[in-house]
């Protein structure tokens, strides 16, 4: 079993044994990140969607979706996810949101400039 498989198993265990400190949306984002790093994009997309089901405005989940769609070459879905991320992070004073906003703007420009 690879290290990403072990990480996913640990995160799934956290979902089965919830505690007040466990936010399911964050756990699903972590599962998505592990699957994405393991290049299992379909499972990553499913996990990010589960994160959004738990927390509909989770910026990190939209970032995961956007990056995974970009990796899969699904430009239209990547653009949609980056646009949603831009909408969620616009005008925020949160440093992480400002970083995500700038990253989303940059990626949208790159995706829009590259016709393929």
Protein Blocks (a to p, Z undefined) as FASTA:
>chain_A
ZZklmmmmmmmmmmmmgcfklcfklmmmmmmmmmmmnopaklmmmmmmmmmmmmmmlmkl
mmmmmmmmmmnopaklmmmmmmmmmmmmgoiabfklmmmmmmmmmmmmmmmmmmZZ
